[in-house]
Structure formats: structure tokens, C-alpha cells
Amino acid sequence: MAERKPRVTDWRLVVQSRLDRVRADLAALGPSDPVDPEGDVWRRTAEEQACVVEAMLNAREPWWRMLPSWWSGWHIERAWRALHEAEVATISAERGFLGRLPGLRARVAQYLDEDDPRRRALEALRPGEFAPAVERAIVVDALRAAYDNSDFAHAGSRALRNKLIAASLVLFVINTVLGVVGIVKPGIIPLCVDPKENALPTVCPGGSVKASGVDVWLVQVLGAFGAVLAAVVLLLRRRPSLSPYVMIGYQALIKIMLGAALAVVGILALGAGVTSGLIGIPSAAALLLWAVIFGYAQQIGTRLLDKYTDEVLDQARPLPDADAPRVAPR
């Protein structure tokens, strides 16, 4: 039986490339330095953590454990945390690690606030100012704090993803129950509009003057279509994400499920006369058009969710601010 290989995913490609850099840096360290025994300790730590990363990348699980692992994300976060520790240990093992100060400061600035004492100590560090052990401690503390913030943000991204999935499942169940009830007992969910004050005939989503079993499903499908239009807009304005958790699919799913539910609520409001004297429904086509509009209207509420998701993802893997002014090269 052929050995089953782990799936190739975006996060594995990124982690593998950075692991290759760690191994290359370790190979470039050369022989052990008897004058610097602490460097050997860091080298062994880097090698051990690199092995952990390799194990996570090549981990194979039985099918019945895949879903719990995917939900908890433990293998992704274990790989990232071990990779971060391997990078810290590799830098600490170098005798000339202060030569990396510009890059280290830039990396730490992504995750730590300007007033963080560890970031300030790193930015104020000058080669030769302290003993090598003190300089190494300053670098290690700042890097670990930055990576800890990144790892915590990864966990926050996973928690948000799981919440989006749970909310989508709840909305799916609600929409399905409404649709089944509409088929079993047509008219129990009154989606027909009877605008008596405008002398217009009764209009139902199915095109007749009497409720039918397809009314609820038809309204939900048109509402979901309106939400799909909003999801397309989300795709067009979405900035690329470097987070190991891709949210845009779950955001679109929330929009579609919520759009279907709001379409039913909106048509119920029209039938209840909430818009009496303001909106006339002359035909089934007009009623279905309103279902599409109500489905798109979920964008008003989910826009806040989109903004919050962007903030969470930017904390996990910060990107340059698209609105920040750019300095022209001289």
C-alpha cells in the first residue's frame, strides 16, 4: 500500500521555506566554538525545534482525527510556534548575531507597540555596549515577545474561523427548517402580499394568488443570490492575507446564509404592511426582486464583521497599510 503523503497547503509552503532558511543558517554556523558554550546550547535547541517543525509538516493522521485536528488547528500552531523558536535559537547561536539588528528591529516593530520596553531596548541596542550574554538576552526577549503576539493572533484567527462556521451552520439549519415547513404546510409562513390600499391583487412568490410549497425556498434562493453579489464585492476589495487561516470563504458563507434568512424576514415585513403606502408590489417579479434586495441588504450588518475580520488577520500577519502615504524615492 502506497504511503499517504500530507496535503500541500499554503501554510505548509510558507513554513517549509522558512524551515529551509533555518537549516541553511545552522549549516553556515560552522564548528562549535569552545569559547561560547551558550551558542552550542542555542544550536541544539534550534535543531530540536526544526525537527518538531518537520514532524508537523509530514504528520499523517487517520481520517477520523482529521476533522478534530482541523477544528483545533493544533498542527498548524504547533508548527508555527516551533518554527519561531527555531528562528530565535538560530539567531542566538550566531557569534555575530548583532549583524542582523536592522532585520530584527523591523520584524519586532511589526508585532510590538512603540512603547513596549522590549522593543525600545532592542532599538536602543548598540554593538559592543553590553556583554554578549546581555546583548543576546535583549534580542531573544524582543523576538520571543513579537512571535508570541503573532502566535496568539493565529489562535484568535482560528477562534474567529470556528465562530463563523458555527454561525453558518446555525443559519443553515434555520433556513432548512423554514423551507421544510413551507413545503409541509404552505402558507404557514405568509409570504404573499395583499396591498389592499393600492387596489392591487394578492401576489405570492410562486406567481399565483395562493401560497405554494415553493414560496419559502424561492425567496431564500433569491435572497442568497443577492448575498452572492455582496460576496463578489468582498472578493474584489479583499487585500491578500498571509494568515494561515483563510477567512473569505467563511465570510461569504455567512453572507449567503444570512441573505436567505433576511429575504424571508423582509418579505414577511412587506406582507405585514410595514411599508404600506410606500412600496407597491404589482407582480411576483417585483416581489422576488425585493427578495434579492433584502438578501443584498445583509451587507449592512456583515460589513462590521468584515472589518473585524480584517483587523484580526492583520494582527496575525500584519501587512502594510494600504492607505498610508508613500514616500517617493529620491
C-alpha positions, 0 to 999 in steps of 0.5 A: 500500500502506497504511503499517504503523503500530507496535503500541500497547503499554503501554510505548509509552503510558507513554513517549509521555506522558512524551515529551509532558511533555518537549516541553511543558517545552522549549516553556515554556523560552522564548528562549535566554538569552545569559547561560547558554550551558550551558542552550542546550547542555542544550536541544539535547541534550534535543531530540536525545534526544526525537527518538531517543525518537520514532524508537523509538516509530514504528520499523517493522521487517520481520517477520523482525527482529521476533522478534530485536528482541523477544528483545533488547528493544533498542527498548524500552531504547533508548527508555527510556534516551533518554527519561531523558536527555531528562528530565535535559537538560530539567531542566538547561536550566531557569534555575530548575531548583532549583524542582523539588528536592522532585520530584527528591529523591523520584524519586532516593530511589526508585532510590538507597540512603540512603547513596549520596553522590549522593543525600545531596548532592542532599538536602543541596542548598540554593538559592543555596549553590553556583554554578549550574554546581555546583548543576546538576552535583549534580542531573544526577549524582543523576538520571543515577545513579537512571535508570541503576539503573532502566535496568539493572533493565529489562535484568535484567527482560528477562534474567529474561523470556528465562530463563523462556521458555527454561525453558518451552520446555525443559519443553515439549519434555520433556513432548512427548517423554514423551507421544510415547513413551507413545503409541509404546510404552505402558507404557514409562513405568509409570504404573499402580499395583499396591498389592499390600499393600492387596489392591487391583487394578492401576489405570492412568490410562486406567481399565483394568488395562493401560497405554494410549497415553493414560496419559502425556498424561492425567496431564500434562493433569491435572497442568497443570490443577492448575498452572492453579489455582496460576496463578489464585492468582498472578493474584489476589495479583499487585500491578500492575507498571509494568515494561515487561516483563510477567512473569505470563504467563511465570510461569504458563507455567512453572507449567503446564509444570512441573505436567505434568512433576511429575504424571508424576514423582509418579505414577511415585513412587506406582507405585514404592511410595514411599508404600506403606502410606500412600496407597491408590489404589482407582480411576483417579479417585483416581489422576488426582486425585493427578495434579492434586495433584502438578501443584498441588504445583509451587507449592512450588518456583515460589513462590521464583521468584515472589518473585524475580520480584517483587523484580526488577520492583520494582527496575525500577519500584519501587512502594510497599510494600504492607505498610508502615504508613500514616500517617493524615492529620491 
